[in-house]
Amino acid sequence: MAIVNTNAAYPPPHHVLRDLAMQVQSTSTVNRAWLPVTEHVCNERGRVLTGIVATMVDAICGGLAAAIAAPGWIATADLSLHVAHPLIADRELSAAARVRRAGRTTVILESEIFADDDVDTPLAYCTASFSVLQRRESNPILVAGGSDAEPRHAFVGESSEFQTNAYEACGFRYLNDGVVEVNPSEYILNSLGGIQGGVLASLVDAATVNTLGNDFETVDLHLVYVALAKVGPIVAVPTVLQCTPNNGAVSVELRDAGVPRCTTVATSIGARW
């Protein structure tokens, strides 16, 4: 795996990837990460926000995919996250990402997410695919290597933790009819100048809960990234496909109102645990 070089221009000093405060341990085939659980990454029931988990795995899968694609670069093409158990941990969530297929144009990875030291019972599973692109000068510098014997270290060098709710920190605004929107800012952009893929997954999570009700939690996410979300505002428009007292299926389209165009299409399942 590769780690983001702390001398690179990306991510900037104030960025969502730094506020995740992740630590990583990496090899050429596996990328492991640990996310501290604080009140600011959880909902009111003390469960980690599904979108934060998606942001975590998108980041570590993307790092490993970029190492595989070198000297090229990558962009998230699609991401699926399936939550098997409530996302609860006393101290931290951990994740392990592995390459399942590496081709000339696409890299596919799988990851599992665990609570604290329990690596026998995954809380969630993720599959992500990345398109291989030509590297740009603005893309981060990556350092390959590492082993299981090395200690954990910060994912992006200097980091902090969220000082407020993570979705509030990203700038999410909750509107009528379940709609949630956000303006692109340096804080949430990826190395290509569009909103980071995990943040877009968080926007889908927020729209799912906003339309089904705050007593629901997103337990299944599938996103297909169609175009970079760059101009804004980026508007998540949910459509309820089915809803029962305990489950709901939602289709969410993310639109870049400044272009205008669709940037991401998604489906999600919300549930009352």
DRENPA-3360 file (N, C-alpha, C; in nm, 2 decimals, always signed):
BEGIN
1 = MAIVNTNA = +0.08/-0.12/+0.00/+0.00/+0.00/+0.00/+0.09/+0.12/+0.00 ~ +0.03/+0.24/-0.03/+0.10/+0.36/-0.02/+0.04/+0.46/+0.07 ~ +0.12/+0.54/+0.13/+0.07/+0.64/+0.23/+0.09/+0.78/+0.17 ~ -0.01/+0.87/+0.19/+0.00/+1.00/+0.14/+0.12/+1.07/+0.20 ~ +0.21/+1.13/+0.11/+0.33/+1.20/+0.16/+0.29/+1.33/+0.22 ~ +0.34/+1.35/+0.34/+0.30/+1.47/+0.41/+0.35/+1.60/+0.35 ~ +0.44/+1.59/+0.25/+0.49/+1.71/+0.19/+0.41/+1.75/+0.06 ~ +0.31/+1.66/+0.03/+0.23/+1.69/-0.09/+0.13/+1.80/-0.06;
9 = AYPPPHHV = +0.08/+1.86/-0.17/-0.02/+1.97/-0.15/-0.15/+1.92/-0.11 ~ -0.18/+1.79/-0.13/-0.31/+1.74/-0.10/-0.29/+1.63/+0.01 ~ -0.37/+1.62/+0.11/-0.48/+1.72/+0.14/-0.43/+1.84/+0.21 ~ -0.50/+1.96/+0.19/-0.46/+2.08/+0.25/-0.47/+2.07/+0.41 ~ -0.41/+2.17/+0.48/-0.41/+2.16/+0.62/-0.54/+2.14/+0.69 ~ -0.65/+2.20/+0.64/-0.78/+2.18/+0.70/-0.86/+2.10/+0.60 ~ -0.88/+1.97/+0.63/-0.94/+1.88/+0.53/-1.01/+1.77/+0.61 ~ -1.12/+1.72/+0.55/-1.20/+1.61/+0.62/-1.11/+1.49/+0.64;
17 = LRDLAMQV = -1.02/+1.45/+0.55/-0.93/+1.34/+0.58/-0.84/+1.35/+0.70 ~ -0.80/+1.48/+0.73/-0.73/+1.50/+0.85/-0.81/+1.49/+0.97 ~ -0.94/+1.54/+0.96/-1.03/+1.54/+1.08/-1.08/+1.39/+1.11 ~ -1.06/+1.30/+1.02/-1.09/+1.16/+1.05/-0.99/+1.11/+1.16 ~ -0.87/+1.17/+1.16/-0.77/+1.13/+1.26/-0.74/+0.98/+1.25 ~ -0.74/+0.92/+1.13/-0.71/+0.78/+1.11/-0.56/+0.75/+1.13 ~ -0.54/+0.63/+1.18/-0.40/+0.58/+1.17/-0.41/+0.46/+1.08 ~ -0.29/+0.43/+1.02/-0.29/+0.32/+0.92/-0.17/+0.23/+0.94;
25 = QSTSTVNR = -0.18/+0.11/+0.89/-0.06/+0.02/+0.89/-0.08/-0.05/+0.75 ~ +0.03/-0.04/+0.67/+0.01/-0.08/+0.53/+0.12/-0.17/+0.48 ~ +0.08/-0.26/+0.39/+0.17/-0.34/+0.31/+0.14/-0.32/+0.16 ~ +0.21/-0.40/+0.08/+0.18/-0.39/-0.07/+0.05/-0.45/-0.10 ~ -0.01/-0.53/-0.01/-0.14/-0.60/-0.05/-0.25/-0.57/+0.05 ~ -0.23/-0.52/+0.17/-0.33/-0.49/+0.26/-0.31/-0.35/+0.32 ~ -0.42/-0.28/+0.33/-0.42/-0.15/+0.40/-0.51/-0.16/+0.52 ~ -0.46/-0.14/+0.64/-0.54/-0.14/+0.76/-0.55/+0.00/+0.82;
33 = AWLPVTEH = -0.67/+0.04/+0.87/-0.69/+0.17/+0.93/-0.77/+0.16/+1.06 ~ -0.75/+0.26/+1.14/-0.82/+0.27/+1.27/-0.88/+0.41/+1.28 ~ -1.01/+0.42/+1.31/-1.08/+0.55/+1.32/-1.12/+0.57/+1.46 ~ -1.08/+0.67/+1.53/-1.13/+0.69/+1.67/-1.27/+0.73/+1.67 ~ -1.35/+0.67/+1.76/-1.49/+0.70/+1.77/-1.52/+0.81/+1.87 ~ -1.57/+0.92/+1.83/-1.61/+1.03/+1.91/-1.75/+1.07/+1.89 ~ -1.80/+1.15/+1.97/-1.94/+1.19/+1.95/-1.97/+1.26/+1.82 ~ -1.87/+1.32/+1.76/-1.89/+1.40/+1.64/-1.89/+1.31/+1.51;
41 = VCNERGRV = -1.86/+1.18/+1.52/-1.88/+1.09/+1.41/-2.00/+1.00/+1.43 ~ -2.08/+1.02/+1.53/-2.19/+0.93/+1.57/-2.32/+1.01/+1.56 ~ -2.43/+0.93/+1.54/-2.56/+0.99/+1.55/-2.60/+1.00/+1.70 ~ -2.73/+1.04/+1.72/-2.77/+1.06/+1.86/-2.78/+0.93/+1.94 ~ -2.78/+0.82/+1.87/-2.79/+0.69/+1.94/-2.65/+0.63/+1.97 ~ -2.54/+0.71/+1.93/-2.41/+0.66/+1.96/-2.35/+0.57/+1.86 ~ -2.41/+0.56/+1.74/-2.36/+0.47/+1.64/-2.29/+0.55/+1.53 ~ -2.18/+0.50/+1.48/-2.10/+0.58/+1.38/-2.18/+0.60/+1.26;
49 = LTGIVATM = -2.18/+0.72/+1.21/-2.25/+0.76/+1.08/-2.20/+0.67/+0.97 ~ -2.30/+0.61/+0.89/-2.27/+0.52/+0.78/-2.18/+0.59/+0.68 ~ -2.20/+0.72/+0.66/-2.12/+0.79/+0.56/-1.97/+0.81/+0.60 ~ -1.95/+0.82/+0.74/-1.82/+0.83/+0.79/-1.74/+0.70/+0.76 ~ -1.81/+0.59/+0.78/-1.75/+0.46/+0.75/-1.72/+0.45/+0.60 ~ -1.81/+0.50/+0.52/-1.78/+0.50/+0.37/-1.66/+0.59/+0.34 ~ -1.65/+0.70/+0.40/-1.53/+0.79/+0.38/-1.40/+0.72/+0.42 ~ -1.41/+0.65/+0.53/-1.29/+0.58/+0.58/-1.24/+0.47/+0.48;
57 = VDAICGGL = -1.34/+0.39/+0.43/-1.30/+0.28/+0.34/-1.26/+0.33/+0.20 ~ -1.33/+0.44/+0.16/-1.30/+0.50/+0.03/-1.15/+0.55/+0.03 ~ -1.11/+0.61/+0.15/-0.98/+0.66/+0.16/-0.87/+0.55/+0.16 ~ -0.89/+0.45/+0.23/-0.79/+0.35/+0.24/-0.79/+0.26/+0.12 ~ -0.91/+0.23/+0.06/-0.91/+0.16/-0.06/-0.85/+0.24/-0.18 ~ -0.87/+0.37/-0.18/-0.82/+0.45/-0.28/-0.67/+0.46/-0.27 ~ -0.61/+0.46/-0.15/-0.47/+0.46/-0.14/-0.40/+0.34/-0.19 ~ -0.46/+0.22/-0.16/-0.41/+0.10/-0.21/-0.42/+0.09/-0.36;
65 = AAAIAAPG = -0.54/+0.13/-0.41/-0.56/+0.13/-0.55/-0.46/+0.22/-0.63 ~ -0.43/+0.33/-0.57/-0.33/+0.42/-0.63/-0.19/+0.36/-0.64 ~ -0.16/+0.29/-0.53/-0.03/+0.22/-0.53/-0.02/+0.11/-0.64 ~ -0.13/+0.04/-0.66/-0.14/-0.06/-0.76/-0.13/+0.00/-0.90 ~ -0.20/+0.12/-0.92/-0.21/+0.18/-1.05/-0.09/+0.26/-1.09 ~ +0.00/+0.29/-0.99/+0.12/+0.37/-1.02/+0.20/+0.32/-1.15 ~ +0.25/+0.40/-1.23/+0.26/+0.55/-1.21/+0.13/+0.63/-1.25 ~ +0.02/+0.56/-1.28/-0.10/+0.63/-1.30/-0.17/+0.68/-1.17;
73 = WIATADLS = -0.29/+0.72/-1.19/-0.37/+0.77/-1.07/-0.51/+0.70/-1.08 ~ -0.59/+0.73/-0.98/-0.72/+0.66/-0.98/-0.83/+0.76/-0.94 ~ -0.96/+0.71/-0.97/-1.08/+0.78/-0.92/-1.18/+0.68/-0.89 ~ -1.26/+0.70/-0.78/-1.36/+0.61/-0.74/-1.47/+0.60/-0.85 ~ -1.49/+0.47/-0.89/-1.60/+0.45/-1.00/-1.73/+0.41/-0.93 ~ -1.72/+0.32/-0.83/-1.84/+0.28/-0.76/-1.80/+0.23/-0.62 ~ -1.90/+0.24/-0.53/-1.87/+0.19/-0.39/-2.00/+0.13/-0.34 ~ -1.99/+0.02/-0.28/-2.10/-0.05/-0.21/-2.06/-0.08/-0.06;
81 = LHVAHPLI = -2.15/-0.04/+0.03/-2.12/-0.06/+0.17/-2.25/-0.13/+0.23 ~ -2.22/-0.25/+0.30/-2.33/-0.32/+0.36/-2.30/-0.34/+0.51 ~ -2.40/-0.29/+0.59/-2.38/-0.29/+0.73/-2.46/-0.41/+0.79 ~ -2.38/-0.50/+0.85/-2.44/-0.62/+0.91/-2.48/-0.61/+1.05 ~ -2.41/-0.52/+1.13/-2.44/-0.50/+1.27/-2.43/-0.35/+1.30 ~ -2.50/-0.31/+1.40/-2.49/-0.16/+1.44/-2.35/-0.12/+1.45 ~ -2.32/+0.00/+1.40/-2.18/+0.05/+1.40/-2.15/+0.11/+1.53 ~ -2.12/+0.03/+1.63/-2.09/+0.07/+1.76/-1.96/+0.02/+1.80;
89 = ADRELSAA = -1.88/+0.11/+1.87/-1.75/+0.07/+1.92/-1.72/+0.16/+2.04 ~ -1.64/+0.10/+2.13/-1.61/+0.18/+2.25/-1.50/+0.28/+2.23 ~ -1.40/+0.24/+2.14/-1.28/+0.33/+2.12/-1.26/+0.36/+1.97 ~ -1.27/+0.26/+1.89/-1.24/+0.28/+1.75/-1.30/+0.18/+1.66 ~ -1.31/+0.22/+1.53/-1.34/+0.12/+1.43/-1.22/+0.09/+1.35 ~ -1.20/-0.03/+1.30/-1.09/-0.06/+1.22/-1.14/-0.12/+1.09 ~ -1.05/-0.11/+0.99/-1.09/-0.16/+0.86/-0.96/-0.23/+0.79 ~ -0.99/-0.33/+0.71/-0.88/-0.39/+0.64/-0.92/-0.40/+0.49;
97 = ARVRRAGR = -0.84/-0.34/+0.40/-0.88/-0.34/+0.26/-0.78/-0.42/+0.18 ~ -0.83/-0.50/+0.09/-0.74/-0.59/+0.01/-0.78/-0.58/-0.14 ~ -0.69/-0.60/-0.23/-0.71/-0.59/-0.37/-0.77/-0.73/-0.41 ~ -0.88/-0.72/-0.49/-0.94/-0.84/-0.55/-0.91/-0.86/-0.69 ~ -0.89/-0.75/-0.76/-0.86/-0.75/-0.91/-0.79/-0.62/-0.94 ~ -0.68/-0.64/-1.01/-0.60/-0.52/-1.06/-0.58/-0.54/-1.21 ~ -0.65/-0.45/-1.29/-0.64/-0.46/-1.43/-0.58/-0.33/-1.49 ~ -0.57/-0.32/-1.62/-0.51/-0.20/-1.68/-0.60/-0.08/-1.66;
105 = TTVILESE = -0.73/-0.10/-1.65/-0.82/+0.02/-1.65/-0.90/+0.03/-1.52 ~ -0.90/-0.08/-1.44/-0.98/-0.09/-1.32/-0.91/-0.16/-1.21 ~ -0.92/-0.11/-1.08/-0.88/-0.18/-0.97/-1.00/-0.20/-0.87 ~ -1.02/-0.33/-0.83/-1.13/-0.36/-0.74/-1.08/-0.41/-0.60 ~ -1.14/-0.35/-0.50/-1.10/-0.39/-0.36/-1.22/-0.42/-0.28 ~ -1.19/-0.50/-0.17/-1.29/-0.54/-0.07/-1.23/-0.50/+0.07 ~ -1.32/-0.46/+0.16/-1.28/-0.43/+0.29/-1.38/-0.48/+0.39 ~ -1.33/-0.50/+0.51/-1.42/-0.53/+0.63/-1.40/-0.43/+0.74;
113 = IFADDDVD = -1.50/-0.40/+0.81/-1.50/-0.31/+0.92/-1.53/-0.37/+1.05 ~ -1.45/-0.34/+1.15/-1.46/-0.41/+1.28/-1.47/-0.31/+1.40 ~ -1.52/-0.35/+1.51/-1.52/-0.27/+1.63/-1.41/-0.31/+1.73 ~ -1.34/-0.20/+1.77/-1.23/-0.22/+1.87/-1.14/-0.34/+1.83 ~ -1.12/-0.44/+1.92/-1.02/-0.55/+1.89/-1.09/-0.67/+1.83 ~ -1.22/-0.67/+1.81/-1.30/-0.78/+1.76/-1.28/-0.80/+1.61 ~ -1.18/-0.87/+1.56/-1.16/-0.89/+1.42/-1.23/-1.02/+1.37 ~ -1.31/-1.08/+1.46/-1.38/-1.20/+1.42/-1.52/-1.17/+1.37;
121 = TPLAYCTA = -1.57/-1.06/+1.40/-1.71/-1.03/+1.37/-1.72/-0.89/+1.30 ~ -1.71/-0.90/+1.16/-1.72/-0.77/+1.09/-1.86/-0.70/+1.11 ~ -1.85/-0.57/+1.13/-1.97/-0.49/+1.14/-2.03/-0.46/+1.00 ~ -1.94/-0.45/+0.90/-1.98/-0.40/+0.77/-1.88/-0.45/+0.67 ~ -1.92/-0.45/+0.54/-1.84/-0.50/+0.43/-1.85/-0.39/+0.32 ~ -1.74/-0.38/+0.25/-1.74/-0.28/+0.14/-1.67/-0.33/+0.02 ~ -1.72/-0.30/-0.10/-1.66/-0.33/-0.23/-1.64/-0.20/-0.30 ~ -1.53/-0.17/-0.35/-1.51/-0.04/-0.43/-1.43/-0.07/-0.55;
129 = SFSVLQRR = -1.46/+0.00/-0.66/-1.38/-0.01/-0.78/-1.33/+0.13/-0.82 ~ -1.21/+0.13/-0.88/-1.15/+0.26/-0.91/-1.10/+0.25/-1.05 ~ -1.13/+0.36/-1.13/-1.08/+0.37/-1.26/-0.94/+0.42/-1.26 ~ -0.85/+0.37/-1.35/-0.71/+0.40/-1.36/-0.70/+0.52/-1.46 ~ -0.64/+0.63/-1.41/-0.63/+0.75/-1.49/-0.48/+0.79/-1.51 ~ -0.46/+0.89/-1.60/-0.33/+0.94/-1.61/-0.30/+1.03/-1.49 ~ -0.18/+1.02/-1.44/-0.15/+1.11/-1.32/-0.14/+1.25/-1.36 ~ -0.18/+1.34/-1.27/-0.17/+1.48/-1.29/-0.06/+1.53/-1.19;
137 = ESNPILVA = +0.00/+1.65/-1.22/+0.10/+1.70/-1.13/+0.04/+1.73/-0.99 ~ -0.09/+1.76/-0.98/-0.16/+1.80/-0.86/-0.19/+1.68/-0.77 ~ -0.18/+1.56/-0.83/-0.21/+1.44/-0.75/-0.10/+1.42/-0.64 ~ -0.14/+1.36/-0.52/-0.05/+1.34/-0.41/+0.07/+1.25/-0.45 ~ +0.18/+1.28/-0.38/+0.30/+1.19/-0.39/+0.27/+1.07/-0.29 ~ +0.30/+0.95/-0.34/+0.27/+0.83/-0.26/+0.40/+0.76/-0.23 ~ +0.41/+0.70/-0.11/+0.53/+0.62/-0.07/+0.49/+0.48/-0.06 ~ +0.54/+0.39/-0.14/+0.50/+0.25/-0.13/+0.57/+0.18/-0.02;
145 = GGSDAEPR = +0.52/+0.06/+0.02/+0.59/-0.03/+0.11/+0.52/-0.04/+0.24 ~ +0.60/-0.09/+0.34/+0.54/-0.11/+0.48/+0.53/-0.26/+0.50 ~ +0.51/-0.29/+0.63/+0.49/-0.43/+0.67/+0.40/-0.44/+0.80 ~ +0.36/-0.56/+0.83/+0.27/-0.58/+0.95/+0.35/-0.55/+1.07 ~ +0.48/-0.56/+1.07/+0.56/-0.53/+1.19/+0.58/-0.39/+1.22 ~ +0.54/-0.30/+1.13/+0.56/-0.16/+1.15/+0.44/-0.11/+1.24 ~ +0.46/-0.01/+1.33/+0.35/+0.05/+1.41/+0.26/+0.13/+1.33 ~ +0.14/+0.15/+1.38/+0.05/+0.24/+1.32/+0.11/+0.38/+1.30;
153 = HAFVGESS = +0.06/+0.46/+1.20/+0.10/+0.59/+1.19/-0.01/+0.67/+1.13 ~ +0.00/+0.80/+1.14/-0.11/+0.89/+1.08/-0.12/+0.87/+0.93 ~ -0.25/+0.87/+0.89/-0.28/+0.85/+0.75/-0.22/+0.97/+0.66 ~ -0.24/+1.09/+0.71/-0.20/+1.21/+0.63/-0.11/+1.30/+0.71 ~ -0.03/+1.25/+0.79/+0.06/+1.34/+0.87/-0.01/+1.41/+0.98 ~ +0.00/+1.54/+0.99/-0.07/+1.61/+1.09/-0.22/+1.60/+1.08 ~ -0.29/+1.57/+1.19/-0.43/+1.55/+1.18/-0.49/+1.60/+1.31 ~ -0.62/+1.61/+1.31/-0.70/+1.65/+1.43/-0.82/+1.57/+1.43;
161 = EFQTNAYE = -0.92/+1.60/+1.51/-1.04/+1.53/+1.52/-1.15/+1.64/+1.49 ~ -1.27/+1.59/+1.45/-1.38/+1.68/+1.43/-1.41/+1.75/+1.56 ~ -1.44/+1.88/+1.55/-1.48/+1.96/+1.67/-1.63/+1.98/+1.67 ~ -1.70/+1.94/+1.57/-1.84/+1.94/+1.57/-1.89/+1.82/+1.49 ~ -2.02/+1.80/+1.47/-2.08/+1.69/+1.40/-2.01/+1.69/+1.26 ~ -1.97/+1.57/+1.22/-1.89/+1.56/+1.09/-1.97/+1.61/+0.97 ~ -2.09/+1.58/+0.96/-2.17/+1.63/+0.85/-2.19/+1.78/+0.85 ~ -2.20/+1.84/+0.97/-2.20/+1.98/+0.99/-2.07/+2.04/+0.94;
169 = ACGFRYLN = -1.96/+1.98/+0.98/-1.83/+2.02/+0.94/-1.81/+2.03/+0.79 ~ -1.87/+1.93/+0.72/-1.87/+1.92/+0.58/-1.95/+2.03/+0.51 ~ -2.05/+2.09/+0.59/-2.13/+2.19/+0.53/-2.27/+2.15/+0.48 ~ -2.31/+2.03/+0.53/-2.44/+1.98/+0.48/-2.55/+2.07/+0.53 ~ -2.65/+2.10/+0.44/-2.77/+2.17/+0.47/-2.89/+2.09/+0.44 ~ -2.98/+2.08/+0.54/-3.10/+1.99/+0.53/-3.22/+2.08/+0.49 ~ -3.28/+2.03/+0.37/-3.39/+2.11/+0.31/-3.52/+2.03/+0.32 ~ -3.63/+2.08/+0.26/-3.75/+2.00/+0.26/-3.75/+1.88/+0.17;
177 = DGVVEVNP = -3.84/+1.79/+0.19/-3.86/+1.67/+0.11/-3.74/+1.58/+0.11 ~ -3.66/+1.58/+0.22/-3.55/+1.50/+0.24/-3.42/+1.54/+0.17 ~ -3.43/+1.65/+0.10/-3.32/+1.70/+0.02/-3.20/+1.75/+0.11 ~ -3.08/+1.71/+0.08/-2.96/+1.76/+0.15/-2.87/+1.82/+0.04 ~ -2.80/+1.93/+0.07/-2.71/+1.99/-0.03/-2.59/+2.04/+0.04 ~ -2.48/+2.06/-0.04/-2.35/+2.10/+0.01/-2.28/+2.18/-0.10 ~ -2.21/+2.28/-0.06/-2.12/+2.35/-0.16/-1.98/+2.30/-0.16 ~ -1.92/+2.28/-0.27/-1.78/+2.23/-0.28/-1.69/+2.33/-0.20;
185 = SEYILNSL = -1.60/+2.28/-0.13/-1.50/+2.36/-0.06/-1.37/+2.29/-0.05 ~ -1.26/+2.35/-0.03/-1.13/+2.29/-0.02/-1.14/+2.18/+0.08 ~ -1.22/+2.20/+0.19/-1.22/+2.10/+0.30/-1.27/+1.97/+0.25 ~ -1.35/+1.95/+0.15/-1.41/+1.83/+0.11/-1.37/+1.78/-0.03 ~ -1.28/+1.85/-0.09/-1.24/+1.81/-0.23/-1.14/+1.70/-0.23 ~ -1.14/+1.62/-0.34/-1.04/+1.52/-0.36/-0.93/+1.58/-0.44 ~ -0.83/+1.50/-0.48/-0.71/+1.54/-0.55/-0.74/+1.58/-0.69 ~ -0.86/+1.55/-0.75/-0.90/+1.59/-0.88/-0.98/+1.71/-0.89;
193 = GGIQGGVL = -1.01/+1.77/-0.77/-1.09/+1.90/-0.77/-1.24/+1.88/-0.75 ~ -1.28/+1.75/-0.73/-1.43/+1.73/-0.71/-1.45/+1.69/-0.57 ~ -1.57/+1.68/-0.52/-1.60/+1.64/-0.38/-1.55/+1.50/-0.36 ~ -1.49/+1.47/-0.25/-1.44/+1.34/-0.22/-1.55/+1.23/-0.22 ~ -1.52/+1.11/-0.27/-1.62/+1.01/-0.29/-1.69/+0.97/-0.16 ~ -1.61/+0.96/-0.05/-1.68/+0.93/+0.08/-1.77/+1.04/+0.13 ~ -1.74/+1.16/+0.10/-1.83/+1.27/+0.14/-1.96/+1.27/+0.06 ~ -1.95/+1.23/-0.07/-2.07/+1.21/-0.15/-2.15/+1.09/-0.09;
201 = ASLVDAAT = -2.09/+0.99/-0.05/-2.16/+0.88/+0.02/-2.22/+0.93/+0.15 ~ -2.16/+1.02/+0.22/-2.21/+1.07/+0.34/-2.34/+1.16/+0.31 ~ -2.33/+1.23/+0.19/-2.45/+1.31/+0.15/-2.57/+1.22/+0.12 ~ -2.54/+1.10/+0.06/-2.65/+1.00/+0.03/-2.70/+0.95/+0.17 ~ -2.62/+0.92/+0.26/-2.66/+0.88/+0.39/-2.75/+0.98/+0.46 ~ -2.70/+1.11/+0.45/-2.78/+1.21/+0.52/-2.92/+1.23/+0.45 ~ -2.92/+1.22/+0.32/-3.05/+1.23/+0.25/-3.14/+1.11/+0.28 ~ -3.09/+1.00/+0.29/-3.17/+0.88/+0.32/-3.23/+0.89/+0.46;
209 = VNTLGNDF = -3.16/+0.93/+0.56/-3.21/+0.95/+0.69/-3.31/+1.07/+0.70 ~ -3.27/+1.18/+0.62/-3.36/+1.30/+0.62/-3.50/+1.27/+0.56 ~ -3.50/+1.18/+0.46/-3.63/+1.15/+0.40/-3.71/+1.04/+0.47 ~ -3.64/+0.94/+0.53/-3.71/+0.83/+0.60/-3.74/+0.86/+0.75 ~ -3.66/+0.95/+0.81/-3.68/+0.99/+0.95/-3.55/+0.96/+1.03 ~ -3.53/+1.04/+1.13/-3.41/+1.03/+1.21/-3.40/+0.90/+1.29 ~ -3.51/+0.83/+1.30/-3.50/+0.70/+1.38/-3.45/+0.59/+1.28 ~ -3.43/+0.62/+1.16/-3.37/+0.52/+1.06/-3.22/+0.54/+1.05;
217 = ETVDLHLV = -3.15/+0.43/+1.02/-3.00/+0.44/+0.99/-2.98/+0.37/+0.86 ~ -2.89/+0.42/+0.78/-2.86/+0.36/+0.65/-2.77/+0.24/+0.67 ~ -2.82/+0.13/+0.62/-2.76/+0.00/+0.64/-2.71/-0.06/+0.51 ~ -2.74/+0.01/+0.40/-2.69/-0.04/+0.27/-2.68/+0.08/+0.18 ~ -2.56/+0.09/+0.11/-2.53/+0.20/+0.02/-2.47/+0.15/-0.11 ~ -2.52/+0.20/-0.22/-2.45/+0.17/-0.34/-2.44/+0.30/-0.43 ~ -2.32/+0.34/-0.46/-2.31/+0.46/-0.54/-2.23/+0.43/-0.67 ~ -2.27/+0.50/-0.78/-2.20/+0.50/-0.90/-2.17/+0.64/-0.93;
225 = YVALAKVG = -2.04/+0.67/-0.94/-1.99/+0.80/-0.96/-1.98/+0.83/-1.11 ~ -2.06/+0.92/-1.16/-2.08/+0.95/-1.30/-1.99/+1.06/-1.35 ~ -1.97/+1.17/-1.27/-1.89/+1.28/-1.30/-1.85/+1.35/-1.18 ~ -1.74/+1.43/-1.19/-1.69/+1.51/-1.07/-1.80/+1.61/-1.03 ~ -1.81/+1.62/-0.89/-1.90/+1.72/-0.84/-1.82/+1.84/-0.80 ~ -1.82/+1.94/-0.88/-1.72/+2.05/-0.87/-1.77/+2.19/-0.85 ~ -1.89/+2.22/-0.91/-1.93/+2.36/-0.92/-2.03/+2.39/-0.80 ~ -2.13/+2.32/-0.79/-2.22/+2.33/-0.67/-2.33/+2.44/-0.69;
233 = PIVAVPTV = -2.43/+2.44/-0.59/-2.43/+2.34/-0.49/-2.46/+2.20/-0.54 ~ -2.41/+2.10/-0.47/-2.44/+1.96/-0.50/-2.56/+1.92/-0.42 ~ -2.67/+1.88/-0.49/-2.80/+1.85/-0.43/-2.83/+1.70/-0.43 ~ -2.86/+1.65/-0.31/-2.90/+1.51/-0.30/-3.05/+1.50/-0.30 ~ -3.11/+1.45/-0.41/-3.25/+1.44/-0.42/-3.30/+1.30/-0.40 ~ -3.36/+1.27/-0.29/-3.41/+1.13/-0.26/-3.55/+1.10/-0.31 ~ -3.57/+0.98/-0.36/-3.70/+0.93/-0.39/-3.72/+0.80/-0.32 ~ -3.83/+0.79/-0.24/-3.86/+0.67/-0.16/-3.92/+0.57/-0.25;
241 = LQCTPNNG = -3.86/+0.45/-0.26/-3.91/+0.35/-0.34/-4.00/+0.25/-0.27 ~ -3.97/+0.24/-0.14/-4.06/+0.15/-0.05/-4.03/+0.19/+0.09 ~ -4.14/+0.19/+0.17/-4.11/+0.22/+0.31/-4.21/+0.14/+0.40 ~ -4.16/+0.07/+0.50/-4.24/+0.00/+0.60/-4.20/+0.06/+0.74 ~ -4.27/+0.02/+0.84/-4.23/+0.08/+0.97/-4.09/+0.06/+1.01 ~ -4.02/-0.05/+0.96/-3.88/-0.08/+1.00/-3.78/-0.07/+0.89 ~ -3.82/-0.06/+0.76/-3.73/-0.06/+0.65/-3.77/+0.04/+0.54 ~ -3.68/+0.10/+0.47/-3.71/+0.18/+0.36/-3.60/+0.17/+0.25;
249 = AVSVELRD = -3.65/+0.17/+0.13/-3.55/+0.18/+0.01/-3.56/+0.31/-0.05 ~ -3.45/+0.37/-0.08/-3.44/+0.51/-0.14/-3.35/+0.51/-0.26 ~ -3.39/+0.58/-0.36/-3.30/+0.62/-0.47/-3.26/+0.76/-0.45 ~ -3.13/+0.79/-0.47/-3.08/+0.92/-0.45/-3.00/+0.96/-0.57 ~ -3.03/+1.08/-0.62/-2.95/+1.14/-0.73/-2.88/+1.26/-0.68 ~ -2.75/+1.26/-0.71/-2.67/+1.38/-0.67/-2.65/+1.47/-0.79 ~ -2.70/+1.59/-0.79/-2.70/+1.68/-0.90/-2.61/+1.80/-0.87 ~ -2.52/+1.83/-0.97/-2.44/+1.96/-0.96/-2.53/+2.07/-1.02;
257 = AGVPRCTT = -2.59/+2.15/-0.93/-2.68/+2.25/-0.98/-2.61/+2.36/-1.06 ~ -2.48/+2.37/-1.04/-2.41/+2.48/-1.11/-2.37/+2.45/-1.26 ~ -2.40/+2.32/-1.30/-2.35/+2.29/-1.44/-2.47/+2.30/-1.54 ~ -2.58/+2.24/-1.52/-2.63/+2.14/-1.43/-2.60/+2.00/-1.49 ~ -2.58/+1.90/-1.40/-2.57/+1.76/-1.45/-2.58/+1.67/-1.33 ~ -2.60/+1.54/-1.36/-2.60/+1.44/-1.25/-2.45/+1.40/-1.23 ~ -2.41/+1.39/-1.11/-2.27/+1.35/-1.08/-2.27/+1.21/-1.02 ~ -2.37/+1.17/-0.95/-2.37/+1.04/-0.88/-2.51/+0.98/-0.87;
265 = VATSIGAR = -2.53/+0.86/-0.90/-2.66/+0.79/-0.87/-2.64/+0.69/-0.76 ~ -2.74/+0.67/-0.68/-2.72/+0.59/-0.56/-2.85/+0.53/-0.52 ~ -2.84/+0.41/-0.46/-2.96/+0.35/-0.39/-2.91/+0.32/-0.25 ~ -3.01/+0.32/-0.16/-2.98/+0.30/-0.02/-3.09/+0.23/+0.05 ~ -3.06/+0.16/+0.16/-3.16/+0.10/+0.25/-3.15/+0.16/+0.39 ~ -3.26/+0.21/+0.44/-3.26/+0.25/+0.58/-3.34/+0.15/+0.67 ~ -3.29/+0.14/+0.79/-3.36/+0.05/+0.88/-3.36/+0.10/+1.02 ~ -3.46/+0.06/+1.10/-3.47/+0.08/+1.24/-3.41/-0.04/+1.31;
273 = W = -3.29/-0.03/+1.38/-3.23/-0.14/+1.44/-3.31/-0.19/+1.56;
% end
